[in-house]
């Protein structure tokens, strides 16, 4: 886990290529738990904090756009944020969705082993991955109330963390997908030597 706005991360993203990038922008100004302090239907940016959050989202857009360009669109990316105001902003709708081809999927963390429901949006440029996540966790079937919640349990648990099961599913999918892509690339070029990263994978 690292701050994608840091010089170190930006240097990595600009100097190397990656199969997968995940980002979880700070949700404090996008969350409904802010109760309209930062954003409301009449004014999407009510506070300096909301403008700063959108500026960071723009930085993320340029970083991912560049990473996709470097890989010819082959890189897989996911962006996570609790269901809230982010999906209403033009950065997600006009830039990530229209320009980069991302799609928004809705999942519930309780379906991935967590005690809290936490309705969450996942944007990804891999719609097949998004469909898998929604098929597994797109509907909450839990009895109410849930065992945990941010307001009841937030003082002792990090509710911003992603569920382990969700991470495992994404990791397994991305690893399988990009290993296959590397084999297909080998076949296209008629190479007889398998690269070390494939031999050592897993």
Backbone as a chain_set.jsonl record, in Angstrom:
{"seq": "XXXXXXXXXXXXXXXXXXXXXXXXXXXXXXXXXXXXXXXXXXXXXXXXXXXXXXXXXXXXXXXXXXXXXXXXXXXXXXXXXXXXXXXXXXXXXXXXXXXXXXXXXXXXXXXXXXXXXXXXXXXXXXXXXXXXXXXXXXXXXXXXXXXXXXXXXXXXXXXXXXXXXXXXXXXXXXXXXXXXXXXXXXXXXXXXXXXXXXXXXX", "coords": {"N": [[0.85, -1.186, 0.0], [0.581, 2.18, -0.904], [0.955, 5.756, -1.223], [-0.455, 7.058, -4.019], [0.015, 9.569, -4.974], [2.531, 10.255, -4.244], [5.986, 11.118, -4.852], [7.637, 8.915, -5.19], [5.924, 6.747, -5.953], [4.826, 7.821, -8.283], [7.128, 8.006, -9.816], [7.749, 5.293, -10.128], [5.515, 4.432, -11.627], [5.832, 5.918, -13.923], [8.244, 5.059, -14.937], [8.265, 2.309, -15.214], [6.549, -0.693, -16.392], [3.39, -2.191, -15.69], [1.395, -5.055, -14.894], [-0.901, -4.859, -13.43], [-2.787, -2.44, -11.642], [-4.051, -1.119, -8.67], [-6.197, 1.169, -7.058], [-7.28, 3.017, -4.243], [-8.795, 5.693, -3.691], [-8.802, 8.338, -1.224], [-11.679, 8.425, 0.717], [-13.074, 10.286, 2.207], [-14.32, 12.736, 1.432], [-16.1, 11.889, -0.437], [-17.797, 10.087, 0.663], [-21.055, 9.12, 1.865], [-21.267, 9.311, 4.546], [-20.225, 11.706, 5.294], [-22.308, 13.366, 5.272], [-23.218, 15.478, 3.571], [-21.449, 17.545, 4.004], [-19.209, 18.065, 2.349], [-20.119, 17.702, -0.264], [-23.1, 18.049, -2.208], [-26.359, 17.628, -3.841], [-26.739, 20.095, -5.096], [-24.309, 21.374, -5.126], [-21.382, 20.197, -6.041], [-18.784, 20.519, -5.193], [-18.126, 21.685, -2.263], [-16.251, 22.343, -0.383], [-12.758, 23.142, 0.322], [-11.423, 20.749, 0.744], [-12.834, 18.927, -0.824], [-12.215, 19.789, -3.401], [-9.474, 19.28, -3.403], [-9.483, 16.485, -3.18], [-10.616, 15.803, -5.649], [-8.617, 16.779, -7.294], [-6.545, 14.999, -6.706], [-7.722, 12.729, -7.749], [-7.668, 13.357, -10.43], [-4.904, 13.285, -10.854], [-4.529, 10.55, -10.529], [-6.009, 9.655, -12.733], [-4.42, 10.55, -14.936], [-2.071, 9.093, -14.441], [-2.939, 6.411, -14.691], [-3.935, 6.445, -17.306], [-1.572, 6.89, -18.722], [-0.157, 4.58, -18.009], [-1.753, 2.614, -19.191], [-1.418, 3.312, -21.853], [1.286, 2.718, -22.216], [1.269, -0.046, -22.097], [-0.209, -0.781, -24.214], [-2.892, -0.927, -23.685], [-3.213, -3.292, -22.332], [-2.856, -3.557, -19.605], [-4.412, -4.219, -16.44], [-6.712, -2.534, -14.387], [-8.067, -1.433, -11.282], [-10.334, 0.529, -9.374], [-11.344, 1.526, -6.243], [-14.027, 2.565, -4.162], [-16.203, 3.544, -1.513], [-19.759, 3.273, -1.975], [-21.041, 6.245, -3.048], [-20.459, 9.706, -3.528], [-18.509, 9.786, -5.515], [-19.113, 8.476, -7.911], [-20.792, 10.218, -9.156], [-19.385, 12.319, -10.118], [-17.756, 14.18, -12.774], [-15.184, 13.395, -13.372], [-14.993, 10.627, -13.036], [-17.161, 9.79, -14.665], [-16.845, 11.066, -17.21], [-14.097, 10.916, -17.828], [-12.699, 8.508, -16.767], [-14.673, 6.527, -17.367], [-15.795, 7.143, -20.016], [-13.528, 7.962, -21.538], [-11.422, 6.145, -20.923], [-12.676, 3.712, -20.872], [-13.557, 2.419, -18.58], [-15.731, 0.648, -16.306], [-18.358, 0.799, -13.92], [-18.93, -1.219, -11.103], [-20.961, -2.715, -8.579], [-20.459, -3.897, -5.333], [-20.765, -5.8, -2.246], [-19.174, -5.75, 0.824], [-19.716, -7.583, 2.819], [-20.228, -9.921, 1.52], [-17.833, -10.918, 0.98], [-16.665, -11.982, 3.187], [-16.589, -10.155, 5.294], [-17.725, -8.506, 8.326], [-19.21, -6.235, 8.113], [-21.515, -4.46, 5.985], [-20.965, -2.534, 3.898], [-21.525, -1.2, 1.074], [-19.97, -0.953, -2.035], [-18.22, 0.6, -4.722], [-16.587, -0.624, -7.561], [-14.482, 0.307, -10.045], [-13.365, -0.733, -13.204], [-11.258, -1.494, -16.014], [-11.459, -3.953, -17.045], [-14.05, -5.642, -17.868], [-14.942, -8.219, -17.621], [-13.743, -9.132, -15.261], [-15.047, -7.376, -13.489], [-17.696, -8.277, -13.77], [-17.452, -10.823, -12.659], [-16.87, -10.198, -9.984], [-19.236, -8.905, -9.255], [-21.021, -11.007, -9.613], [-20.296, -12.664, -7.54], [-20.411, -11.025, -5.242], [-22.396, -9.047, -5.535], [-24.864, -8.72, -4.424], [-26.469, -8.321, -1.342], [-27.187, -10.738, 0.987], [-27.457, -10.977, 3.656], [-28.719, -11.374, 7.025], [-30.304, -8.71, 8.819], [-29.521, -6.597, 11.649], [-26.147, -6.029, 10.325], [-23.178, -7.663, 11.594], [-21.137, -5.885, 12.171], [-20.315, -2.383, 11.903], [-19.428, 0.861, 10.61], [-20.096, 3.047, 12.244], [-20.686, 1.761, 14.643], [-18.492, 0.122, 15.187], [-16.19, 1.356, 14.395], [-14.102, 2.359, 15.911], [-12.258, 0.418, 16.535], [-11.555, -1.052, 14.318], [-10.226, -1.2, 11.004], [-12.045, -0.052, 8.596], [-11.581, 0.772, 6.073], [-9.913, -0.958, 4.817], [-9.479, -3.468, 2.29], [-11.45, -6.443, 1.864], [-9.969, -9.629, 2.554], [-10.7, -11.871, 1.017], [-11.738, -10.695, -1.304], [-9.417, -9.473, -2.332], [-7.913, -11.787, -2.863], [-9.437, -13.034, -4.865], [-9.309, -11.135, -6.954], [-6.518, -11.067, -7.322], [-5.952, -13.738, -8.101], [-7.397, -13.892, -10.502], [-6.194, -11.809, -12.065], [-3.52, -12.676, -12.163], [-3.791, -15.119, -13.559], [-4.899, -14.213, -15.974], [-2.883, -12.476, -17.043], [-0.683, -14.129, -17.181], [-1.54, -15.893, -19.162], [-1.756, -14.062, -21.279], [0.942, -13.483, -21.647], [1.939, -15.952, -22.497], [0.528, -16.15, -24.912], [1.689, -14.046, -26.286], [4.261, -15.015, -26.525], [3.766, -17.186, -28.244], [2.939, -15.846, -30.535], [5.304, -14.659, -31.369], [6.868, -16.812, -31.793], [8.728, -17.818, -29.941], [10.995, -19.974, -28.248], [11.984, -20.115, -25.725], [10.909, -19.839, -22.467], [10.079, -16.969, -20.627], [11.653, -16.011, -17.517], [9.987, -14.903, -15.526], [7.559, -16.092, -15.961], [8.132, -18.79, -15.597], [8.729, -18.773, -12.902], [6.38, -17.989, -11.768], [3.734, -17.962, -9.348]], "CA": [[0.0, 0.0, 0.0], [1.385, 3.399, -0.991], [0.244, 6.945, -1.668], [-0.177, 7.174, -5.452], [0.426, 10.933, -5.296], [3.907, 10.467, -3.804], [6.991, 11.145, -5.916], [8.155, 7.561, -5.379], [4.972, 5.956, -6.735], [4.725, 8.4, -9.617], [8.339, 7.617, -10.537], [7.588, 3.889, -10.521], [4.511, 4.308, -12.685], [6.317, 6.548, -15.154], [9.477, 4.434, -15.411], [8.097, 0.871, -15.388], [5.237, -1.15, -16.838], [2.75, -3.064, -14.708], [0.232, -5.834, -15.336], [-2.093, -4.522, -12.643], [-2.742, -1.317, -10.706], [-5.261, -0.892, -7.891], [-6.189, 2.424, -6.3], [-8.402, 3.297, -3.345], [-8.687, 7.111, -3.31], [-9.353, 8.705, 0.079], [-13.125, 8.517, 0.502], [-13.726, 11.137, 3.212], [-15.194, 13.76, 0.848], [-17.053, 11.237, -1.331], [-18.663, 9.203, 1.438], [-22.325, 9.639, 2.37], [-21.124, 9.535, 5.982], [-19.896, 13.117, 5.501], [-23.621, 13.999, 5.454], [-23.371, 16.714, 2.814], [-20.483, 18.585, 4.36], [-18.31, 18.362, 1.235], [-20.807, 17.643, -1.555], [-24.536, 17.8, -2.172], [-26.883, 17.678, -5.21], [-26.666, 21.449, -5.661], [-22.931, 21.862, -5.184], [-20.521, 19.001, -5.943], [-17.551, 20.89, -4.479], [-18.494, 22.69, -1.263], [-15.138, 22.631, 0.514], [-11.414, 22.967, -0.254], [-11.062, 19.326, 0.796], [-13.434, 18.228, -1.967], [-11.414, 20.155, -4.576], [-8.202, 18.564, -3.296], [-9.74, 15.076, -3.49], [-10.793, 15.696, -7.097], [-7.296, 16.987, -7.911], [-5.836, 13.727, -6.574], [-8.354, 11.802, -8.689], [-7.135, 13.707, -11.747], [-3.554, 12.729, -10.912], [-4.698, 9.115, -10.761], [-6.447, 9.477, -14.124], [-3.28, 10.697, -15.844], [-1.149, 7.988, -14.204], [-3.493, 5.179, -15.272], [-3.98, 6.626, -18.758], [-0.201, 6.698, -19.218], [0.188, 3.165, -17.835], [-2.472, 1.876, -20.223], [-0.775, 3.617, -23.129], [2.572, 2.012, -22.274], [1.042, -1.482, -22.266], [-1.115, -0.998, -25.327], [-4.219, -1.222, -23.148], [-3.261, -4.64, -21.745], [-2.848, -3.499, -18.143], [-5.684, -4.269, -15.73], [-6.761, -1.558, -13.301], [-9.283, -1.34, -10.487], [-10.434, 1.674, -8.475], [-12.347, 1.193, -5.223], [-14.503, 3.616, -3.267], [-17.544, 3.236, -1.011], [-20.856, 3.848, -2.75], [-21.216, 7.615, -2.582], [-20.478, 10.805, -4.488], [-17.506, 9.701, -6.572], [-19.714, 8.026, -9.167], [-21.559, 11.313, -9.744], [-18.48, 13.344, -10.626], [-17.377, 14.074, -14.183], [-13.887, 12.727, -13.544], [-15.264, 9.212, -13.252], [-18.102, 9.563, -15.77], [-16.361, 11.538, -18.502], [-12.702, 10.553, -18.1], [-12.429, 7.077, -16.591], [-15.637, 5.666, -18.055], [-15.896, 7.418, -21.451], [-12.232, 8.052, -22.21], [-10.579, 4.959, -20.712], [-13.455, 2.481, -21.003], [-13.844, 1.773, -17.3], [-17.141, 0.445, -15.974], [-18.606, 0.75, -12.475], [-19.614, -2.396, -10.584], [-21.296, -2.562, -7.169], [-20.316, -5.105, -4.524], [-20.964, -5.632, -0.807], [-18.044, -6.395, 1.492], [-20.176, -8.708, 3.637], [-20.221, -11.12, 0.686], [-16.433, -11.328, 0.852], [-16.168, -12.41, 4.487], [-16.526, -9.096, 6.3], [-18.89, -8.396, 9.181], [-19.96, -5.038, 7.738], [-22.074, -4.543, 4.634], [-20.173, -1.599, 3.086], [-21.72, -1.152, -0.384], [-18.741, -0.398, -2.592], [-18.086, 0.626, -6.174], [-15.303, -0.99, -8.167], [-14.348, 0.634, -11.457], [-12.283, -1.479, -13.835], [-11.249, -1.56, -17.474], [-11.695, -5.357, -17.397], [-15.45, -5.846, -17.53], [-15.124, -9.616, -17.207], [-13.411, -9.148, -13.836], [-16.138, -6.717, -12.784], [-18.863, -9.169, -13.766], [-17.164, -11.889, -11.701], [-17.009, -9.638, -8.639], [-20.661, -8.673, -9.001], [-21.683, -12.308, -9.494], [-19.979, -13.198, -6.218], [-20.764, -10.142, -4.122], [-23.189, -7.907, -5.962], [-26.146, -8.664, -3.718], [-26.353, -8.649, 0.072], [-28.195, -11.685, 1.453], [-27.245, -11.14, 5.094], [-29.759, -10.89, 7.94], [-30.026, -7.39, 9.384], [-28.406, -5.769, 11.183], [-24.868, -6.705, 10.165], [-22.42, -7.833, 12.835], [-20.299, -4.722, 12.412], [-20.602, -1.186, 11.131], [-18.452, 1.917, 10.865], [-20.505, 3.858, 13.394], [-20.678, 0.959, 15.875], [-17.23, -0.585, 15.429], [-15.102, 2.046, 13.714], [-13.007, 2.754, 16.792], [-11.253, -0.63, 16.705], [-11.321, -1.797, 13.093], [-9.977, -0.393, 9.815], [-13.065, -0.393, 7.614], [-11.115, 1.164, 4.747], [-9.158, -2.067, 4.242], [-10.228, -4.361, 1.417], [-11.562, -7.81, 2.392], [-8.947, -10.547, 2.059], [-11.262, -12.719, -0.045], [-11.805, -9.869, -2.508], [-8.045, -9.356, -2.841], [-7.504, -13.084, -3.393], [-10.145, -13.265, -6.122], [-8.726, -10.262, -7.967], [-5.143, -11.507, -7.562], [-5.988, -14.983, -8.872], [-7.864, -13.576, -11.854], [-5.198, -11.009, -12.78], [-2.352, -13.526, -12.415], [-4.139, -16.06, -14.625], [-5.093, -13.459, -17.22], [-1.655, -11.934, -17.61], [0.164, -15.263, -17.557], [-2.03, -16.34, -20.466], [-1.374, -13.068, -22.279], [2.378, -13.62, -21.916], [2.098, -17.141, -23.334], [0.038, -15.822, -26.244], [2.695, -13.2, -26.91], [5.352, -15.923, -26.906], [3.343, -17.959, -29.404], [2.917, -14.953, -31.687], [6.667, -14.375, -31.788], [7.55, -18.073, -32.058], [9.871, -18.006, -29.06], [11.079, -21.308, -27.662], [12.434, -19.991, -24.35], [9.883, -19.211, -21.64], [10.681, -15.983, -19.722], [11.812, -16.444, -16.132], [8.878, -14.484, -14.672], [6.483, -17.08, -16.129], [8.575, -20.041, -14.969], [8.716, -18.609, -11.449], [5.069, -17.505, -11.327], [2.994, -18.82, -8.411]], "C": [[0.885, 1.236, 0.0], [0.522, 4.536, -1.507], [0.566, 7.177, -3.139], [0.218, 8.587, -5.862], [1.876, 11.209, -4.902], [4.864, 10.441, -4.991], [7.49, 9.743, -6.225], [7.232, 6.74, -6.27], [4.86, 6.51, -8.148], [5.959, 8.073, -10.457], [8.245, 6.162, -11.01], [6.647, 3.748, -11.712], [4.993, 4.895, -14.003], [7.519, 5.829, -15.75], [9.346, 2.94, -15.685], [6.716, 0.563, -15.952], [4.699, -2.162, -15.834], [1.586, -3.818, -15.35], [-1.036, -5.344, -14.661], [-1.821, -3.343, -11.731], [-4.088, -1.228, -10.0], [-5.111, 0.411, -7.129], [-7.449, 2.531, -5.461], [-8.28, 4.752, -2.897], [-9.338, 7.373, -1.953], [-10.833, 9.056, -0.093], [-13.82, 9.57, 1.355], [-14.646, 12.194, 2.617], [-16.251, 13.162, -0.066], [-18.096, 10.415, -0.565], [-19.957, 9.893, 1.855], [-22.249, 9.912, 3.87], [-20.717, 10.97, 6.298], [-21.153, 13.969, 5.613], [-23.711, 15.382, 4.798], [-22.387, 17.81, 3.136], [-19.656, 19.022, 3.152], [-19.018, 18.452, -0.107], [-22.307, 17.469, -1.321], [-25.077, 17.94, -3.598], [-26.772, 19.041, -5.879], [-25.244, 21.955, -5.838], [-21.994, 20.678, -4.96], [-19.234, 19.284, -5.172], [-17.839, 22.028, -3.519], [-17.318, 23.131, -0.409], [-13.798, 22.516, -0.207], [-10.99, 21.504, -0.27], [-11.624, 18.557, -0.397], [-12.677, 18.537, -3.253], [-10.079, 19.399, -4.573], [-8.38, 17.096, -3.65], [-9.914, 14.875, -4.988], [-9.473, 15.901, -7.833], [-6.474, 15.702, -7.843], [-6.403, 12.685, -7.536], [-7.893, 12.082, -10.12], [-5.712, 13.192, -11.922], [-3.622, 11.237, -11.211], [-5.11, 8.838, -12.2], [-5.254, 9.54, -15.078], [-2.281, 9.55, -15.675], [-1.653, 6.699, -14.861], [-3.571, 5.282, -16.789], [-2.609, 6.385, -19.369], [0.201, 5.227, -19.121], [-0.513, 2.306, -18.882], [-1.841, 2.09, -21.587], [0.515, 2.823, -23.296], [2.399, 0.524, -22.527], [0.105, -1.79, -23.426], [-2.519, -1.383, -24.88], [-4.327, -2.553, -22.447], [-3.317, -4.629, -20.226], [-4.266, -3.553, -17.584], [-5.634, -3.286, -14.575], [-8.104, -1.642, -12.585], [-9.189, -0.116, -9.587], [-11.588, 1.398, -7.537], [-12.732, 2.418, -4.426], [-15.885, 3.232, -2.771], [-18.611, 3.902, -1.884], [-21.178, 5.238, -2.212], [-21.185, 8.597, -3.73], [-19.501, 10.643, -5.644], [-18.12, 9.346, -7.917], [-20.491, 9.136, -9.869], [-20.685, 12.377, -10.387], [-18.076, 13.098, -12.068], [-16.035, 13.4, -14.396], [-14.098, 11.238, -13.804], [-16.113, 8.992, -14.498], [-17.501, 9.916, -17.134], [-14.957, 11.046, -18.843], [-12.46, 9.05, -17.965], [-13.384, 6.215, -17.416], [-15.655, 5.907, -19.569], [-14.553, 7.369, -22.159], [-11.419, 6.755, -22.104], [-11.355, 3.65, -20.772], [-13.688, 1.733, -19.714], [-15.353, 1.61, -17.136], [-17.264, 0.289, -14.464], [-19.414, -0.493, -12.116], [-19.85, -2.191, -9.089], [-21.181, -3.891, -6.449], [-20.573, -4.76, -3.056], [-19.883, -6.422, -0.085], [-18.473, -7.582, 2.351], [-20.189, -10.006, 2.845], [-18.803, -11.637, 0.436], [-15.819, -11.572, 2.234], [-16.096, -11.35, 5.557], [-17.815, -9.049, 7.111], [-19.758, -7.193, 8.877], [-20.445, -5.154, 6.295], [-21.219, -3.774, 3.636], [-20.419, -1.742, 1.576], [-20.574, -0.37, -1.027], [-18.779, -0.432, -4.108], [-16.662, 0.22, -6.56], [-15.363, -0.585, -9.634], [-13.189, -0.182, -12.022], [-12.398, -1.402, -15.348], [-11.421, -2.988, -17.962], [-13.117, -5.718, -16.958], [-15.717, -7.287, -17.101], [-14.816, -9.764, -15.716], [-14.534, -8.509, -13.025], [-17.38, -7.581, -12.69], [-18.681, -10.314, -12.769], [-17.381, -11.387, -10.278], [-18.474, -9.392, -8.292], [-21.424, -9.989, -8.849], [-21.469, -12.906, -8.111], [-20.563, -12.333, -5.109], [-21.619, -8.955, -4.462], [-24.529, -7.768, -5.279], [-25.946, -9.098, -2.274], [-27.515, -9.538, 0.491], [-28.141, -11.871, 2.967], [-28.491, -10.729, 5.891], [-29.338, -9.547, 8.525], [-30.246, -7.412, 10.9], [-27.139, -6.598, 11.008], [-24.109, -6.727, 11.494], [-21.645, -6.575, 13.199], [-20.754, -3.565, 11.537], [-19.634, -0.091, 11.511], [-18.823, 2.713, 12.108], [-20.428, 3.082, 14.707], [-19.295, 0.439, 16.221], [-16.01, 0.138, 14.892], [-13.921, 2.395, 14.59], [-11.952, 1.661, 16.943], [-10.95, -1.407, 15.428], [-11.139, -0.852, 11.924], [-10.957, -0.796, 8.723], [-12.671, 0.036, 6.202], [-10.365, 0.033, 4.053], [-10.053, -2.931, 3.357], [-10.329, -5.74, 2.059], [-10.52, -8.728, 1.758], [-9.469, -11.394, 0.903], [-11.357, -11.953, -1.365], [-10.429, -9.734, -3.145], [-7.581, -10.66, -3.483], [-8.158, -13.368, -4.734], [-9.535, -12.418, -7.239], [-7.323, -10.719, -8.332], [-5.097, -12.77, -8.425], [-6.382, -14.717, -10.314], [-6.778, -12.855, -12.659], [-3.964, -11.849, -13.114], [-2.617, -14.481, -13.571], [-4.244, -15.349, -15.972], [-3.766, -13.051, -17.844], [-0.616, -13.015, -17.89], [-0.244, -15.779, -18.925], [-1.642, -15.362, -21.564], [0.103, -13.179, -22.649], [2.653, -14.855, -22.765], [1.628, -16.879, -24.763], [1.036, -14.959, -27.0], [3.893, -14.031, -27.358], [5.004, -16.676, -28.174], [3.357, -17.109, -30.672], [4.308, -14.715, -32.242], [7.483, -15.641, -32.031], [8.754, -18.322, -31.186], [9.833, -19.383, -28.421], [11.518, -21.273, -26.204], [11.38, -19.235, -23.56], [10.555, -18.226, -20.695], [10.664, -16.447, -18.27], [10.617, -16.082, -15.26], [7.685, -15.425, -14.788], [6.864, -18.374, -15.442], [8.473, -19.955, -13.452], [7.368, -18.17, -10.898], [4.422, -18.507, -10.403], [3.871, -19.479, -7.404]], "O": [[1.821, 1.341, 0.793], [-0.507, 4.313, -2.145], [1.713, 7.46, -3.486], [0.704, 8.792, -6.974], [2.398, 12.285, -5.194], [4.58, 9.815, -6.013], [7.738, 9.412, -7.385], [7.684, 6.11, -7.226], [4.805, 5.743, -9.11], [5.853, 7.884, -11.669], [8.612, 5.841, -12.141], [6.942, 3.042, -12.677], [4.61, 4.426, -15.075], [7.791, 5.969, -16.942], [10.222, 2.355, -16.323], [5.835, 1.421, -15.99], [5.462, -2.897, -15.207], [0.89, -3.299, -16.223], [-2.12, -5.402, -15.243], [-0.757, -3.254, -11.117], [-5.137, -1.257, -10.643], [-4.036, 0.724, -6.618], [-8.543, 2.183, -5.906], [-7.72, 5.022, -1.834], [-10.306, 6.71, -1.581], [-11.193, 9.876, -0.938], [-15.035, 9.739, 1.246], [-15.661, 12.528, 3.229], [-17.204, 13.849, -0.436], [-19.155, 10.093, -1.103], [-19.97, 11.086, 2.159], [-23.068, 10.656, 4.409], [-20.845, 11.41, 7.44], [-21.09, 15.138, 5.994], [-24.217, 16.331, 5.396], [-22.485, 18.907, 2.586], [-19.427, 20.215, 2.955], [-18.581, 19.187, -0.993], [-22.726, 16.824, -0.359], [-24.326, 18.335, -4.489], [-26.717, 19.125, -7.105], [-25.006, 22.872, -6.623], [-21.83, 20.211, -3.833], [-18.662, 18.379, -4.566], [-17.802, 23.197, -3.902], [-17.378, 24.185, 0.225], [-13.713, 21.858, -1.244], [-10.286, 21.065, -1.18], [-10.978, 17.649, -0.92], [-12.51, 17.661, -4.102], [-9.618, 18.937, -5.616], [-7.539, 16.516, -4.337], [-9.421, 13.894, -5.545], [-9.23, 15.278, -8.867], [-5.788, 15.35, -8.803], [-5.664, 11.861, -8.074], [-7.744, 11.161, -10.923], [-5.346, 12.718, -12.997], [-2.871, 10.724, -12.04], [-4.619, 7.893, -12.819], [-5.1, 8.669, -15.934], [-1.706, 9.084, -16.658], [-0.886, 5.985, -15.507], [-3.301, 4.305, -17.487], [-2.495, 5.748, -20.417], [0.823, 4.688, -20.036], [0.083, 1.364, -19.405], [-1.74, 1.159, -22.386], [0.805, 2.316, -24.38], [3.28, -0.111, -23.107], [-0.324, -2.931, -23.598], [-3.244, -2.074, -25.596], [-5.413, -2.926, -22.004], [-3.779, -5.596, -19.62], [-5.2, -3.007, -18.172], [-4.632, -3.208, -13.863], [-9.139, -1.891, -13.202], [-8.114, 0.234, -9.1], [-12.69, 1.072, -7.98], [-11.875, 3.22, -4.053], [-16.668, 2.652, -3.523], [-18.381, 4.966, -2.457], [-21.546, 5.385, -1.046], [-21.796, 8.371, -4.775], [-19.656, 11.311, -6.667], [-17.692, 9.86, -8.95], [-20.816, 9.01, -11.05], [-21.179, 13.237, -11.116], [-18.055, 11.959, -12.533], [-15.768, 12.884, -15.482], [-13.461, 10.658, -14.683], [-15.818, 8.107, -15.3], [-17.633, 9.156, -18.093], [-14.655, 10.788, -20.008], [-12.063, 8.393, -18.927], [-12.952, 5.279, -18.089], [-15.54, 4.95, -20.334], [-14.44, 6.807, -23.248], [-10.803, 6.322, -23.078], [-10.751, 2.579, -20.727], [-13.986, 0.538, -19.736], [-16.143, 2.334, -17.743], [-16.388, -0.279, -13.813], [-20.438, -0.786, -12.733], [-19.035, -1.568, -8.409], [-21.736, -4.896, -6.893], [-20.595, -3.59, -2.673], [-19.693, -7.61, -0.342], [-17.678, -8.491, 2.587], [-20.163, -11.085, 3.436], [-18.603, -12.653, -0.228], [-14.617, -11.394, 2.431], [-15.584, -11.619, 6.644], [-18.866, -9.493, 6.649], [-20.904, -7.121, 9.319], [-19.849, -5.865, 5.486], [-20.797, -4.336, 2.625], [-19.604, -2.344, 0.876], [-20.255, 0.742, -0.605], [-19.301, -1.373, -4.707], [-15.68, 0.664, -5.964], [-16.204, -1.083, -10.382], [-12.145, -0.304, -11.381], [-13.492, -1.263, -15.895], [-11.519, -3.219, -19.167], [-13.344, -6.059, -15.798], [-16.62, -7.541, -16.305], [-15.545, -10.444, -14.993], [-14.93, -9.042, -11.989], [-18.042, -7.617, -11.653], [-19.637, -10.727, -12.113], [-18.003, -12.068, -9.462], [-18.901, -9.643, -7.165], [-22.36, -10.08, -8.054], [-22.351, -13.575, -7.573], [-21.14, -12.847, -4.151], [-21.582, -7.947, -3.757], [-25.257, -6.805, -5.524], [-25.323, -10.127, -2.012], [-28.679, -9.154, 0.372], [-28.717, -12.821, 3.498], [-29.23, -9.837, 5.474], [-28.148, -9.285, 8.702], [-31.082, -8.175, 11.383], [-27.06, -7.731, 11.482], [-24.364, -5.922, 12.39], [-21.508, -6.234, 14.374], [-21.482, -3.748, 10.561], [-19.076, -0.103, 12.608], [-17.961, 3.021, 12.931], [-20.142, 3.657, 15.758], [-18.948, 0.322, 17.397], [-14.906, -0.404, 14.928], [-12.843, 2.698, 14.08], [-10.856, 1.936, 17.431], [-10.152, -2.343, 15.464], [-11.807, 0.18, 11.845], [-10.727, -1.769, 8.006], [-13.359, -0.303, 5.239], [-10.198, 0.059, 2.834], [-11.238, -3.104, 3.641], [-9.393, -6.172, 2.732], [-10.225, -8.615, 0.568], [-8.76, -11.61, -0.08], [-11.083, -12.512, -2.427], [-10.29, -9.865, -4.361], [-6.931, -10.643, -4.529], [-7.51, -13.887, -5.644], [-9.275, -12.917, -8.334], [-6.968, -10.758, -9.51], [-4.303, -12.862, -9.361], [-5.773, -15.253, -11.24], [-6.477, -13.238, -13.79], [-3.422, -11.749, -14.215], [-1.779, -14.64, -14.458], [-3.736, -15.835, -16.982], [-3.548, -13.256, -19.038], [0.245, -12.833, -18.751], [0.613, -16.071, -19.759], [-1.246, -15.774, -22.655], [0.477, -12.996, -23.807], [3.502, -14.817, -23.656], [2.258, -17.335, -25.718], [1.213, -15.116, -28.208], [4.469, -13.794, -28.42], [5.832, -16.799, -29.077], [3.734, -17.582, -31.745], [4.479, -14.582, -33.454], [8.646, -15.566, -32.425], [9.71, -18.965, -31.621], [8.763, -19.894, -28.091], [11.436, -22.288, -25.512], [10.997, -18.125, -23.929], [11.514, -18.596, -20.018], [9.771, -17.183, -17.851], [10.255, -16.839, -14.359], [6.894, -15.555, -13.853], [6.034, -18.995, -14.778], [8.167, -20.947, -12.791], [7.224, -17.995, -9.688], [4.518, -19.718, -10.602], [3.384, -20.227, -6.556]]}, "num_chains": 1, "name": "protein.A"}
